[in-house]
Amino acid sequence: MISINISELIWTVINFFLLLFLLNRFLYKPVISFMEQRQARIDAKLREEEEAKARIEENDARILEEKTRSREEAKKLLALNAEEIEKHNAEVLQEAKKASVQNRKDSEAALSQRQEKTAQQLHEAAPELAAMLAEKLLSEE
């Protein structure tokens, strides 16, 4: 016949809750807080990336606006002397192209740099988390 030993049952329940408390205190909460902090950093980097994309879009809109303005100026200048029109058009378009190319390069470089930095930080955080988990598990044994 099967008998239940009350003292073993009580010690088993106590050990279970003690283990539950220790795991919650020293493993689950630190890991969860680390993950929340990491997620906050990732979210901040993603916001920065979105802001950089928005600036690129603004620069593209500004470039389009400058091209439109240049075309309007060209139409106004058609009434002027043909030689002056050609010279002025070439200068305005060259400046607009230089400005637009430079603005686009700067924006793309900034976006690329932020993307690389975010990717690098993500790659750097993975081993750190694994090491922390391994250290916690080994220290509890």
C-alpha positions as CSV (number, residue, x, y, z in Angstrom):
1,M,0.0,0.0,0.0
2,I,1.2,3.5,-0.8
3,S,1.7,5.8,2.1
4,I,2.3,9.5,2.2
5,N,5.1,10.8,4.4
6,I,3.9,14.2,5.6
7,S,7.3,15.5,6.5
8,E,8.7,14.7,3.0
9,L,5.7,16.4,1.4
10,I,6.2,19.5,3.5
11,W,9.9,19.7,2.7
12,T,9.2,19.1,-1.0
13,V,6.7,22.0,-1.0
14,I,9.1,24.3,0.9
15,N,12.0,23.4,-1.5
16,F,9.8,24.0,-4.5
17,F,8.8,27.5,-3.3
18,L,12.3,28.3,-2.2
19,L,13.6,27.3,-5.7
20,L,10.8,29.3,-7.3
21,F,11.7,32.4,-5.2
22,L,15.4,32.1,-6.0
23,L,14.9,31.6,-9.7
24,N,12.6,34.6,-9.8
25,R,14.9,36.8,-7.8
26,F,18.3,35.9,-9.3
27,L,17.5,34.8,-12.8
28,Y,14.2,35.9,-14.3
29,K,14.0,39.5,-13.0
30,P,17.6,40.4,-14.0
31,V,17.2,38.8,-17.4
32,I,13.9,40.5,-18.0
33,S,15.3,43.9,-16.9
34,F,18.3,43.4,-19.2
35,M,16.1,42.6,-22.1
36,E,13.9,45.6,-21.5
37,Q,16.9,47.9,-21.4
38,R,18.2,46.3,-24.6
39,Q,14.9,46.7,-26.3
40,A,14.8,50.4,-25.2
41,R,18.2,50.9,-26.8
42,I,17.1,49.2,-30.0
43,D,14.0,51.2,-30.1
44,A,16.0,54.4,-29.7
45,K,18.3,53.4,-32.6
46,L,15.3,52.5,-34.8
47,R,13.8,56.0,-34.1
48,E,17.1,57.6,-35.0
49,E,17.1,55.6,-38.2
50,E,13.5,56.7,-39.0
51,E,14.5,60.3,-38.4
52,A,17.4,59.9,-40.8
53,K,15.1,58.5,-43.4
54,A,12.7,61.4,-42.8
55,R,15.6,63.8,-43.4
56,I,16.5,62.0,-46.6
57,E,12.9,62.4,-47.8
58,E,12.9,66.1,-46.8
59,N,16.2,66.5,-48.8
60,D,14.6,64.8,-51.8
61,A,11.6,67.1,-51.5
62,R,13.9,70.1,-51.2
63,I,15.9,68.9,-54.2
64,L,12.7,68.6,-56.2
65,E,11.6,72.0,-55.1
66,E,15.0,73.4,-56.2
67,K,14.7,71.8,-59.6
68,T,11.2,73.2,-60.0
69,R,12.4,76.7,-59.0
70,S,15.3,76.4,-61.4
71,R,12.9,75.5,-64.2
72,E,10.7,78.4,-63.4
73,E,13.7,80.7,-63.4
74,A,14.8,79.3,-66.7
75,K,11.3,80.1,-68.2
76,K,11.5,83.7,-66.9
77,L,15.0,84.0,-68.4
78,L,13.9,82.8,-71.8
79,A,12.7,86.4,-72.4
80,L,16.3,87.6,-71.9
81,N,19.3,87.4,-74.1
82,A,19.9,83.8,-75.3
83,E,23.6,83.8,-74.3
84,E,22.8,85.0,-70.8
85,I,20.1,82.5,-70.4
86,E,22.4,79.6,-71.3
87,K,25.1,80.8,-68.9
88,H,22.7,81.4,-66.1
89,N,20.9,78.1,-66.6
90,A,24.2,76.1,-66.6
91,E,25.3,77.8,-63.4
92,V,21.9,77.3,-61.6
93,L,21.6,73.7,-62.7
94,Q,25.2,72.9,-61.7
95,E,24.8,74.4,-58.3
96,A,21.5,72.6,-57.8
97,K,23.0,69.3,-58.9
98,K,26.0,69.8,-56.6
99,A,23.8,70.7,-53.7
100,S,21.4,67.8,-54.3
101,V,24.2,65.3,-54.7
102,Q,26.0,66.5,-51.6
103,N,22.8,66.5,-49.6
104,R,21.9,63.0,-50.7
105,K,25.4,61.7,-50.1
106,D,25.4,63.3,-46.6
107,S,22.0,61.9,-45.8
108,E,22.9,58.4,-47.1
109,A,26.2,58.4,-45.3
110,A,24.4,59.3,-42.0
111,L,21.8,56.7,-42.5
112,S,24.3,54.1,-43.4
113,Q,26.5,54.9,-40.4
114,R,23.5,54.7,-38.1
115,Q,22.4,51.4,-39.6
116,E,25.9,49.9,-39.2
117,K,26.2,51.2,-35.7
118,T,22.8,49.7,-34.8
119,A,23.7,46.4,-36.4
120,Q,27.1,46.3,-34.6
121,Q,25.4,47.1,-31.3
122,L,22.9,44.3,-31.8
123,H,25.7,41.8,-32.7
124,E,27.7,43.0,-29.6
125,A,24.8,42.6,-27.3
126,A,24.1,38.9,-28.2
127,P,27.4,37.5,-26.8
128,E,27.1,39.6,-23.7
129,L,23.6,38.2,-23.0
130,A,24.7,34.7,-23.6
131,A,27.7,35.2,-21.3
132,M,25.5,36.7,-18.6
133,L,23.1,33.7,-18.8
134,A,25.9,31.2,-18.7
135,E,27.6,32.9,-15.8
136,K,24.3,33.0,-13.8
137,L,23.6,29.3,-14.5
138,L,27.1,28.3,-13.6
139,S,27.2,30.4,-10.4
140,E,23.9,28.8,-9.2
141,E,25.2,25.3,-9.6
